[in-house]
Amino acid sequence: QVQPVESGGGLVQAGESLRLSCAVGGRTFYNTNWFRRRAPGEEREHIASITVSGRNKYYADLAKGRFTISRDDDKNTIFLQINNVKPEDTAVYYCNIQISGGVRWGQGTQVTVSS
């Protein structure tokens, strides 16, 4: 059963850059989305999406300008680049893949931004 696995989170200082990874494994490719949850109990916010081909990318308003989604098909990994991180980017970041009948979520990776 395919399961995305996020990594790349940690403690960073405001103004730095960070690249998160969503490793899928195998040789099947999926439309993939990045979300984040900034506090327990809050809903996850959509950040960005990328299609299987990588040609189509979509960004939520919150992501425009500092976030970039990309994919490396050799590694079957989807990346989320965050530039000029801000304290309000502190959150657990999740990716999900669109499978037949629904989506499958990773376990998340924590990003904490210090000011």
C-alpha positions, 0 to 999 in steps of 0.5 A: 500500500503506497504511503507518502512520507514527509521529511525536511522539517525542523527548527529554522530562523525567520528569513531562511529557506526550507525544502520539504520532501514528500517521498512516495516510492514505487513507480506510480505517480500521483497528483500530489497536494501540500497542506499545513495545520498551524495548531491542533484543532485547526483545519489543514490549509491547502498550500499547493498542488502538482499534477502527475506530469508536473506541468500544472501547479496550483497555489493557494493565495497564502503560498503565492510568492514564497512557496514552490512545488516541484517533483523529481520523478526519478525519486518519486518525490514531491518538494515544497520549497519555502523561501523567507520563512516567517513565524506564521509558517510554523505548522505541521506540513502534510502531503497527500496523494490522490488515489482511486477513491480518495486521498492518502495522507502522510504523517506530517513534518513539523516546521518551527520558525523562530523570530 
